[in-house]
Amino acid sequence: MGAQKKNIMVPQLRFKEFDGEWERKKFGNISVKVGSGSTPKGGSEVYQDSGIPFIRSQNVIDGKLILDGICISEDINSKMKGSIVKSEDILLNITGGSIGRSCIVPNDFEIGNVNQHVCIIRLNKNNSPKFIQSFISSYKGQKLILQRQTGSGREGLNFQSIRLFNVFIPSHPEQQKIASFLTAVDKKLQQLTTKKEQLEHYKKGVMQQLFSQQLRFKDDDGNDFPDWEKKRFSKYIKLYRGSSPRPIIKYTTTESDGVNWIKIGDTKNSNNYRISDVAEKITKKGSLKSRFVRKGEIILANSMSFGKSYLLEIEGCIYDGWFVLREYEDFLNREYLLHLLNSEFLQKQYLRLSTGGVVQNISSDIVYSTIIICPTQKEQQKIATYLSALDAKIETVAGQLLKTQEFKKGLLQRLFV
């Protein structure tokens, strides 16, 4: 595969055995069907747990068809013959916030139907579904969808617009070559995703066994450690709530000497409950009206991602959606505490102690009322070391997954005209 000179009719990246310009065609000219279905009369009242799979926009997720057990009867399906789904169909979401998401119906799929929010694109035999679906997922395809949206909210595609989509197409053998290559990349992505999920599942199981004391470590001489202490959170740890300078817009800054402003949104890329970067900074004057936290401290969310705790790899200020935990070092190992705070053992307590069992926010009283289990410092260290090693493995796979996703994104930008 080599880079090509800039030419509007050929891609930037191309397999060397192919040459010649690609041909521009409309979706309507390469398809035998472009259309969707409808919601059956009676709506969700006629849905069943078994029968004919009924596909809605939430089932079309980033290149995959993920069924959720919603079905319709064979009788209803027979009345919706025009929207019966077949294997190798391309499904495209055409309304709402998920507009533009697409997938290919798997080869082993037998029969199904769709509602009005999902469009079926059934290609003729001269074109590769994987090639066309990959084009739809590419930057160029998504840009085309954005430009063709209709309606006051501009969150809808009609069939005529889809039929008029222009796409540059190579010969069928070249389509197949590109499709096979992208399928191999997708397989690698799936392998990494599965590996990450398996590691996370394993860690979750280990944590459940550790904090229920079904699984215990031995000391360096092979002997049992002493029994664990159990006391209220308030006996081991002090909470200090963050605060916000108001109005906050007055204190945000883009200057390099600004103070890190640590918010819940800064946790979105954290796979191991650590915060190493922020999206915003506040002025030094604003920091005087907030609570300063240091690198190495643990903060606990009391709203939104309630109950989740994070280790700071930066210093900065926290708003009132956070507590910072202090004065626990004589009793608790920091890494052990971080794992314990994010375990089901603690998370279930927050739910149980909250009114109605539904947590929107957690007060300091709720947190202080939870039970903390406290092994000896040496056993805490063994637990922390083991769980942190699992975190490192998960982080490594997550990094590989991200790199492969970025690699595919780059390919999609360069493999299509």
N, C-alpha and C positions, 0 to 999 in steps of 0.2 A: 504494500500500500504506500503511495507516495503523494506528496503535496502537488497541486496543480497550479499553473499560472491563473491569475484571476480571470474568470470567464463566466459570464452570466448563465451560460447553458451547461456548465459542468460544476460539480462540487469541489470544494477545497481539498478534500481528501478522497482518494479513489484507489481501488484495487488496480494493480498495474496491468493485469491482463485485459482490462477493458479500456476502450477509447470511444471517441465520437461524442456528439452532443446529446444531451437528454431532451426528450420531447415534452412540451407543455400540453397537459390535458386537463380537462375538468373532471371533477369527481363523478358527475353525471355520465360521462363517457366511458368510465372504467368500472361502473357499478351496474348491477342488474336490479338493485333495490336500494332506495334511500327512503326510510320512513320509520314511524314509531307506532306505539299502540295507544292504549287509554286505560284509565282506571275502571275496573269492572263496575257495573251498576251495583250499588250497595257499599262500595268502597271497601274499607278494611273489614267490614262485617262479613264479607264473603271469603276472606283469606282463610287458608287451612294450614295445618301442620304437615300435611303430605299431599301429594298430587303433582301438578305441573309447576315447576319453579317459576315464580313471578318476579321479574327483575326490575328494580327501581334504581334511581341514581345512586343511592347509598351502597349499592352492590358493585358499582364500577369504580375501582379504586386504583389509580396509578398503575395501569397496565395489567391489573388482575381482576377477575370476576370472583367476588367473594359472596357466596350465597348465605342467606341467614334463616333458611327454613320456611320462608313465606311462600305459600303455594296457592294455586287456584284449581278448581275442579276441571276435569276433562271436558265437561259440558261447556263451561265458560270459555275454556281455551278454544274449543271448536267454533265458538262465536267470534273469536278474535283471530281468525286464520291469517289475516293480513299482517299480523305482528308476531308470528311464531318465529322464534330464534333458532338458528342452526349453528352447528360447529363451524368455526372459521369466520363467522360474522364478526365485524367490528362494531362494538357498541360505543356510542359517544353521548355523553351527557350534554343536553342542549338547553337547560334552564338552570336558574339559581346560582348559588355560590360555587357549585361543583362543575359549572359549565366548562367544557373542554377536556374533562377527564375521559379516558378511553381505555378499552381493553379488547382483547380478542377472545372469542368464545372457544374454550378448549376443544381439542379433537374428540375427547371422550364424552362430550356433552351430548345428551340425547335429544331433549326437547325442552323448550321454555317459552315464556312470553314476556313482553315488556310493557311498561306504562308510557304515558305521553312525554315523560321527561328524558327518555332514553331513545336515541335514534339508532336504527339498524343500518349499517352500510355493508351491503353484500357485493363483493367485487366479482367481476368476470374472471374466467380462468386464466387470463393472461397477466394477472397482477397478483402480487404477494400481499396477503393481509398484514403480515409482520412488517413489511416495508412501509405500507401506507399508515398503519397504526403508529409506527415509530416516527413517521413524518408528522402526524397529528400531535404527538407528544413533544416534538422538537420546538425550539424557540420560534422557528419560522411558521410551524403549524399553529402554535398558540397565538402568535401575532395575527395570523389570518383569521382565527376564530374571534379574537378581540375586535378586529375591524369589521367583521360581518354581523356582530350582534345587533339585535333589533329591539324595539320596545322602549318605553319611557325610562325604565331602569337600565336599559342596555344589558340585560342578562338573559337573552334568549336568542336561539338560532332557529330559523325555519328551514324546511326541506329545500326550498328553492335556493336559498343562500348556500346550503351545503353542496347541492348539485353544481353550483357555479364556482366552488373552490377550485383554484388553479394549483396544479402540482406538476413539477418536472419529474419525468419518469424515464428511467433507463430501460434497457432490454430486460426481459424476464430473468435470464440467467444472472444479470448483475443485481437485480432486485433480490434474488434468492441468496446471492453471496452476501449482500449487506444484511439481509434478514438473519442468515445463519450466524454471522459475526455478532450481531446484536443479541441474538438468542443466547450465545455463549456468555456474553457479558451479563445478561439477565440471570443466567444460571449461577454465575459467580456471586452476584448480588444476593440471590436467594440462599445460597450456601452460607454466606456470611451472616445474613439475617437470622437464619435458623441457628447457627452456632451461637450468636449473641443471645437469642431467646433461650437456648438450652442452658447457657452459663447463668443467665439471670434466674431461670427457674431453679437451677441447682443451688444457687446462692440463697434464694428465698427458702428453700427446704432446709438447708443447713442452719440458717438463722432461726427458723422455727424450732429446730431440734436443740440448738444451743441455748436459746433463751427460755425454753421449757425445761432445760436441764436433762433432756433425754440423751444429749451428747455432751460429754465432759472431757476436758483435757487432763492429762496427768502432769505432775511436776517433773523436774529434770531427773529425779531419782525413780520415776515410775510409780510414785505414790499418788493417792487421791488428794486433791485440794480440799480445803475446808468447805463446809456448807456456805451457801451464799446468804448474804444479808438482804432483807427486803424492807425498804422504808419509803415513806412518801418523798416525792421529788423535793419538797421544801426542806427536807433534812440534809440534802446533799448539795443543792444548787440554788443560786440566787438569780432571779430574772430582772433584767433592766429593759424597759420598753424604749423603742426608738421614738423620735419626734421629727416633725416636718416644719421647716420654715415656711410661713405663709404670707402672701400667696407664693407658691413654689416657683411660678414662672418668673418671678422677680429675682430669684436666686440661682437659677440655672445658668451655666456658662459653657462656652466652648474653648475657653482659655486653657493653656497647657498646665497652669498652676492651680486649676480647679481641683476640688476634693471629690473623690469618687462618691457617687450617689447610688447606693446599693438598693435595688428594687427586686420584686418578685420576678419580673421579666428577665433579669440577669441570670436566672437559673435555667433557662430553657435549653441550653446546650450542655447542661451538667449531667454526665452519666454516673458520676461517683460522688455526688453531693458536695461539690466544691465550687466556689465562685472565684474566678480568676480575672474577670473583666466586667466592665459596666458600660451601659449605653449613654449615660449622662453624668455630668459633674455639676457640683454647686460651688458657689463662691465661698471664700474663706469666711466672709461675714455670715453666709447662710449656714455654714458648718457650726457656728457658735450657737445657733438656734436648734440644732439637731443633736444626735448622740453619736459620738465618735467611737469607732470600733477598730481593733487592731488585727493585723495579719495573724492567723492562728487561732482566732476566737471562733466560737460556734454561735450561729444565729438561728432562731426558730421562727417560722412563719406563723402568725396568728390569724391570718385571713387568706383568702384565695387558696394557695397551696398549703392550707392550714396543717400545722403539726409537722411539716417537713423541716428538717434541719440541715444546715450547710456549714462547711468549714471554709473560712475566709482565707484566700491566698493573696489578698490585697487588703489595704486599710482604706477606711472611708467613713461615711456616715449612713445611718439607717433611719428610715421613716417609721411611723407608728404601726406599720404592718409587720414589724419584726420585734422579737425579744433577743437580747444578747445574754448568753449564759456565762456566769462568773462564779468564782469562789468554790469551785468543785474539785480542784486539783488534788486536795488531800485525800479524796475518796475515789475519784474516777479517772481512769486513763482517757485522754481526749478522743483517740480513735475508737476505743471501745464505746464511749458515750455516743459518738456520732452514729455508729451502727445500731446501737440500742434505740436511740431516738427515732430512727427511721424504720424500725422493725414493726411487724404486726402486733407484737406485744404491747407497744406504746400506742400505735395508731388505733387499735381497737378500744383502748381505754378512753381516748378522746371522744370516740363515738358514744361509748357507754355513759360517760359523765355529762354529755351534752343533752339538753332538753330535747326530747323526741328522737334522740339518736341521729339527728341530722346536724352536722357541723357547718356553719357558715363562717363563724369566727370562734376562736378559743381565747378565753380570758386567762389571766395569770392564775386565777383561783382554780380553773380546770387543770392547768398544767401542774400546779403545785400539788393537786390532789392525786395525781397519778403515782403508781408504785414503780420505784426504780429497783432493779436487782443488781446487787453489788458483790461480785466475787472478790477474791484477793487481787491485789495489783498485778501479781505475776500471772494469774489466770486471765485477768483482763487483757494483759499484753499478748498472751497466746491467742486469745479469741480475736483481738484486733489485727494481729499479724496475719492470721489465716484469712479473715474476711477481706482485708486490704489486698492480699495476694489475688483473691478472686476478682476484686474490683479492677486490679491492674490487667488481668486477662480480659475482662469485659471491655475495658477502655481500649486495649490493643485492637480487639476485633471491631469495636465501634469506629476506631480510626481507619481501619482497613475498609470498612463499609463506606465511610464518608469519602475516602479517596476514590473508591470504585464508582460511587455515585457521581462524583465530579468528573471522573474519566468518561463515563457514559454521557453526561451532559455536554462535555466538549465534543464527543463524537457526533452527537445529534446535531450540533451546530455546524459541523464540517462535512458531514456525509450527505447532506441534502442541499439542493439548489434553492 
